[in-house]
Amino acid sequence: RGAYKGVLSAALGSAPGAAMFFSTYETAKKVSKSFSGEQEHWTQHAGASSCGEVMACLVRVPTAVVTQNMQVGRYATFTEAVSSTWRSGGISSFYVGFGTTVMREIPFSFIQFPIYEQFKKSWAAWQGKETNPVQGAACGSVAGAIAGGLTTPLDVAKTRIMLEKVEDGAAKRYTGTVQTLKIIHAEEGAAGLFKGLSPRVTWITIGGFIFFGAYEGAQKVLFKTGLW
């Protein structure tokens, strides 16, 4: 039962966050291609995904704040977590760690999406036709695993900042991404920066397959109906 603490908040934020990301990603990608004579380049995917992450974090960060505080046992229910977070500082309390999360997500997508798009192109060229949703999901899954492993230190810093509980009158220990990374490295060494590497990569690999599979499938349906 404890393994599913925070699942409601995670579920509620999942669809809106994904919608914000992909609508921004596809729009930014089209705009950037229009400036280059419809020629594709990896920088377009990197830039478009970075824009998508900033917009998605408007949903993801409040979701993560509530979810992670429930997972560590601070709150027993979703409503208690939301109301207590609000009372502690209003809307800004839901955006603790926003900058750090964006700094983690942008490098993640900057790495992941060019790799994902290149894997798809290479697979399509090898088999002589476009990839199907399952193949696209596999490409996204592997790309996510690579990006997830490389950005683990940023995830560690984000988690420390979000979960820090500051007593009344006390100063915050973690005040920014770089400062947090320096503290972790000084006290725990390089290994401390990669705590949780295995579960992070595992879950991103599994989640990425589902995430990109849904994206690829929905994209094909929307293209066929003319809605995209």
Disulfide bonds with the S-S distance in Angstrom:
none
